């Protein structure tokens, strides 16, 4: 699908790397005027974020992508790790959507896309704080879609699985880990940031004009499985993906 965002302004938080950078690049190549909000503006700092949105002015698309994640067992999750994760992943997205809504409601149009996760649904170990924030994003998603729909503002989310980014590169560099992880993914591999960016662009585009309140899984089918797809008898793991033997 080719996207055309000519004449539209977009804001992407966490847009300096990974999924955010791929999204900003795609929107820009499709003609949008893209403003990236990253480390120079802390999304957990309400006043700083609101100033950034005020400087941007009328905006058509907002991608609430900024996020952090650190592993720790539940009993070893410190208060600081918990509060820092919630501040960026949950409060930061709330601030972002609230600021976006203030710009979009008067114009009776706009598209907001949240980067949630497959962890919005499951309880992957050692990620209590991260999982809690990603699950909480679905509550924000549904409520914002309900309240902003009458103003012509659509709110949707993408839920990526394991995607190759600077933060996950260590996973992709460990074949043994990938073999077992990807055993449970029907497409047999991890995703690329550009593939998530395509999903975000779709939800932000006119092609999704009747879609709001939706959480689009971009996970290679991971959440559709329970007991795994790939076996050593019928397939082999080579490089960074599973392939059928026949």
C-alpha positions as CSV (number, residue, x, y, z in Angstrom):
1,X,0.0,0.0,0.0
2,X,1.3,3.4,-0.9
3,X,0.5,6.2,1.6
4,X,0.0,9.9,0.8
5,X,0.3,12.3,3.7
6,X,1.0,15.3,1.6
7,X,0.1,18.5,3.5
8,X,-0.3,16.8,6.8
9,X,1.7,17.4,10.0
10,X,2.7,14.5,12.2
11,X,4.3,14.3,15.6
12,X,6.2,11.1,16.6
13,X,7.4,10.6,20.2
14,X,10.4,8.4,20.6
15,X,11.1,9.0,17.0
16,X,14.9,8.9,17.1
17,X,15.4,5.2,16.8
18,X,13.7,1.8,16.3
19,X,10.0,1.8,15.5
20,X,9.7,5.5,16.0
21,X,12.4,6.3,13.6
22,X,11.0,3.9,11.0
23,X,7.6,5.5,11.4
24,X,8.9,9.1,11.1
25,X,10.9,8.1,8.0
26,X,7.8,6.5,6.4
27,X,5.5,9.4,7.1
28,X,8.1,11.8,5.8
29,X,8.7,9.9,2.6
30,X,4.9,9.9,2.2
31,X,4.8,13.7,2.2
32,X,4.1,14.5,5.8
33,X,5.8,17.3,7.8
34,X,7.2,15.3,10.7
35,X,8.2,16.6,14.1
36,X,10.1,14.1,16.2
37,X,9.9,14.4,20.0
38,X,12.6,12.3,21.7
39,X,15.2,12.8,24.4
40,X,15.3,16.5,24.1
41,X,11.7,16.5,25.5
42,X,10.8,14.1,28.3
43,X,7.3,12.8,27.6
44,X,6.8,12.3,31.3
45,X,7.3,16.1,31.8
46,X,3.9,17.4,31.2
47,X,4.8,21.1,30.9
48,X,7.7,20.4,28.5
49,X,5.6,18.1,26.4
50,X,2.7,20.6,26.2
51,X,5.2,23.3,25.1
52,X,6.4,21.1,22.3
53,X,2.9,20.5,21.1
54,X,2.1,24.2,21.3
55,X,5.1,25.0,19.2
56,X,4.0,22.4,16.6
57,X,0.5,23.9,16.3
58,X,-2.3,22.2,14.4
59,X,-1.4,18.6,13.9
60,X,-3.1,15.8,11.9
61,X,-1.3,12.7,13.1
62,X,0.3,11.9,16.5
63,X,2.2,8.7,17.2
64,X,2.6,8.0,20.9
65,X,5.6,5.7,20.6
66,X,8.1,6.7,23.4
67,X,8.7,3.9,25.8
68,X,11.2,2.2,28.0
69,X,11.6,-1.4,29.4
70,X,13.9,-3.0,31.9
71,X,13.8,-6.6,33.1
72,X,13.6,-7.6,36.7
73,X,11.8,-10.4,38.6
74,X,8.7,-9.2,40.4
75,X,10.3,-9.3,43.9
76,X,13.4,-7.5,42.5
77,X,11.4,-4.7,40.8
78,X,12.5,-1.6,42.6
79,X,10.2,1.3,43.3
80,X,12.3,3.4,41.0
81,X,12.1,1.0,38.1
82,X,8.3,0.8,38.6
83,X,7.7,4.5,38.8
84,X,10.1,5.3,35.9
85,X,8.5,2.8,33.6
86,X,5.0,4.0,34.4
87,X,6.1,7.7,34.0
88,X,7.2,7.2,30.4
89,X,5.1,4.3,29.1
90,X,1.7,5.2,30.7
91,X,1.7,8.7,32.0
92,X,3.8,9.9,29.0
93,X,1.3,8.4,26.6
94,X,-1.6,10.0,28.6
95,X,0.1,13.4,28.4
96,X,0.7,12.9,24.7
97,X,-2.9,11.9,23.9
98,X,-4.3,14.7,26.0
99,X,-2.0,17.3,24.2
100,X,-2.9,15.8,20.8
101,X,-6.6,16.0,21.6
102,X,-6.4,19.6,22.5
103,X,-5.0,20.4,19.1
104,X,-7.3,18.1,17.1
105,X,-10.7,18.6,18.7
106,X,-11.2,22.2,17.4
107,X,-10.5,21.0,13.9
108,X,-12.8,18.0,14.2
109,X,-10.2,15.6,12.7
110,X,-7.0,13.8,13.5
111,X,-5.5,10.3,14.0
112,X,-3.6,9.1,17.1
113,X,-1.7,5.8,17.1
114,X,-0.3,4.3,20.3
115,X,2.5,1.8,20.4
116,X,1.3,-0.9,22.8
117,X,2.6,-4.4,22.7
118,X,1.8,-8.1,22.7
119,X,2.7,-7.7,26.4
120,X,-0.6,-5.7,26.7
121,X,-2.1,-9.2,26.8
122,X,0.4,-11.6,28.3
123,X,2.5,-11.9,31.5
124,X,6.0,-12.4,30.1
125,X,8.3,-13.0,33.1
126,X,10.6,-10.4,34.6
127,X,8.6,-7.5,33.0
128,X,6.0,-6.7,35.7
129,X,6.3,-2.9,35.2
130,X,6.5,-3.0,31.5
131,X,3.6,-5.4,31.2
132,X,1.4,-3.3,33.5
133,X,2.0,-0.2,31.4
134,X,1.3,-1.9,28.1
135,X,-1.9,-3.4,29.5
136,X,-2.9,0.0,30.8
137,X,-2.5,1.6,27.3
138,X,-5.5,-0.4,26.1
139,X,-7.6,1.2,28.8
140,X,-6.4,4.6,27.6
141,X,-7.0,3.5,23.9
142,X,-10.6,2.5,24.5
143,X,-11.6,5.5,26.5
144,X,-9.9,8.0,24.2
145,X,-11.5,6.4,21.1
146,X,-14.9,6.7,22.9
147,X,-14.5,10.3,23.9
148,X,-12.7,11.7,20.8
149,X,-14.8,9.9,18.2
150,X,-17.5,12.6,18.2
151,X,-14.8,15.2,17.3
152,X,-13.7,13.2,14.3
153,X,-10.5,12.1,16.0
154,X,-9.6,8.4,15.7
155,X,-7.4,6.6,18.3
156,X,-5.9,3.2,17.5
157,X,-2.9,1.1,18.7
158,X,-0.4,-1.3,17.3
159,X,0.8,-4.2,19.4
160,X,4.2,-5.4,18.1
161,X,5.8,-8.7,19.1
162,X,9.5,-9.1,19.1
163,X,10.8,-6.4,16.7
164,X,14.4,-5.9,15.7
165,X,15.4,-2.5,17.2
166,X,18.5,-1.2,19.0
167,X,16.8,-2.2,22.3
168,X,16.3,-5.8,21.2
169,X,19.4,-6.4,19.1
170,X,20.9,-8.6,21.9
171,X,18.0,-11.0,21.5
172,X,18.5,-11.2,17.7
173,X,22.2,-11.9,18.3
174,X,21.4,-15.0,20.3
175,X,20.4,-17.9,18.0
176,X,19.5,-20.3,20.8
177,X,17.1,-17.8,22.3
178,X,15.5,-17.0,18.9
179,X,15.0,-20.6,18.1
180,X,12.8,-21.2,21.1
181,X,11.1,-17.8,21.0
182,X,10.3,-18.1,17.3
183,X,9.0,-21.6,17.7
184,X,5.7,-20.0,18.9
185,X,5.4,-17.6,16.0
186,X,3.6,-18.9,12.9
187,X,5.6,-16.8,10.5
188,X,8.8,-18.3,12.2
189,X,10.7,-15.0,12.6
190,X,10.9,-11.7,14.3
191,X,9.6,-8.5,12.9
192,X,11.3,-5.4,11.5
193,X,10.7,-1.8,12.6
194,X,9.5,-1.0,9.1
195,X,6.8,-3.6,9.3
196,X,5.4,-1.9,12.4
197,X,5.7,1.5,10.8
198,X,3.6,0.2,7.9
199,X,0.8,-0.7,10.3
200,X,1.0,2.6,12.1
201,X,0.9,4.5,8.8
202,X,-2.2,2.5,7.8
203,X,-4.0,3.4,11.0
204,X,-3.1,7.0,10.6
205,X,-4.2,7.1,6.9
206,X,-7.6,7.6,5.3
207,X,-7.6,3.9,4.4
208,X,-8.5,3.4,8.1
209,X,-11.2,6.1,8.2
210,X,-13.7,3.9,9.9
211,X,-11.3,2.3,12.3
212,X,-11.0,3.6,15.9
213,X,-10.4,1.9,19.2
214,X,-8.6,-1.0,17.5
215,X,-5.5,-2.7,18.7
216,X,-3.7,-4.2,15.7
217,X,-1.3,-7.1,16.4
218,X,1.9,-6.9,14.5
219,X,3.4,-10.1,15.8
220,X,3.7,-12.7,13.1
221,X,0.8,-14.6,14.6
222,X,2.3,-15.1,18.0
223,X,-0.8,-14.2,19.9
224,X,-2.9,-16.6,17.8
225,X,-1.0,-19.7,19.1
226,X,-0.9,-21.5,22.4
227,X,1.4,-24.6,22.1
228,X,3.7,-23.4,19.4
229,X,3.8,-23.9,15.6
230,X,7.3,-25.2,14.8
231,X,8.8,-28.6,15.6
232,X,12.3,-30.0,14.9
233,X,10.7,-32.9,13.1
234,X,9.0,-30.8,10.4
235,X,11.2,-27.8,10.3
236,X,14.7,-26.4,10.8
237,X,15.9,-23.2,12.4
238,X,18.6,-21.5,10.2
239,X,20.0,-18.0,10.6
240,X,17.2,-16.2,12.4
241,X,14.0,-18.0,11.3
242,X,12.2,-21.3,11.1
243,X,11.6,-23.0,7.7
244,X,9.8,-26.1,6.8
245,X,12.0,-29.0,5.7
246,X,9.7,-29.8,2.8
